[in-house]
């Protein structure tokens, strides 16, 4: 089975688990936790 590559780019310099994460950071966190 093939693998998927997902690139999540966010130019706001947010950090994971910070208050007020952008949708890009939330998506990365969701994909990383699966």
C-alpha positions in Angstrom: 0.0 0.0 0.0 1.3 3.5 -0.9 1.9 6.3 1.6 0.6 9.8 1.5 2.8 12.8 2.1 1.1 15.9 3.6 2.9 19.2 3.9 1.4 21.7 6.5 2.8 25.2 6.0 1.9 28.0 8.4 3.5 31.4 8.1 2.3 32.6 11.5 5.0 31.0 13.6 2.5 29.3 15.9 3.5 26.5 18.2 1.6 23.3 18.8 -0.6 23.4 22.0 -0.5 27.3 22.0 -3.7 29.1 22.7 -5.5 30.2 19.5 -3.8 27.7 17.1 -4.5 28.3 13.4 -6.3 25.7 11.3 -3.0 24.6 9.8 -1.6 23.8 13.2 -4.8 22.0 14.2 -4.7 19.9 11.1 -1.1 19.0 11.7 -1.9 18.0 15.3 -4.8 15.9 14.1 -2.8 14.1 11.4 0.2 13.5 13.7 -2.0 12.0 16.4 -3.4 9.3 14.1 
